Amino acid sequence: PAEGAQAQATARFPGPVRSLRVNVGDQVRAGQVLATVESNLSLTTYSVSAPISGTVLARNASLGSNASEGQALFEIADLSSLWVDLHIFGADAGHITAGAPVTVTRISDGVVAQT
């Protein structure tokens, strides 16, 4: 993801995870409830919400597991704009110019993207 386009949804208080509403790969909106946690401190349930809109990249909690205060339960990123770190051989450097179009092929499924 581009700089600043990734965030974590964290537990505010320690306690068991009572519900999980999203999985890795799901699209979420800012403010959408992702999970509920029962606070060990007040014995009430609170919601963990998405801080940004984007795609769930990681879910670091399971139903019934204990969340600790500040634990990142989800990682979310806006994948509408990405950074790509490319490496080239020194001999090819003369053929590359800033702003030149680039074609990237994802190895896992062959999907091609162009800039």
Secondary structure by P-SEA (a helix, b strand, c coil): ccccccccccccccccccccccccccccccccccbbbbbccccbbbbbbbcccccccccccccccccccccccbbbbcccbbbbbbbbccccccccccccbbbbbcccccccccc
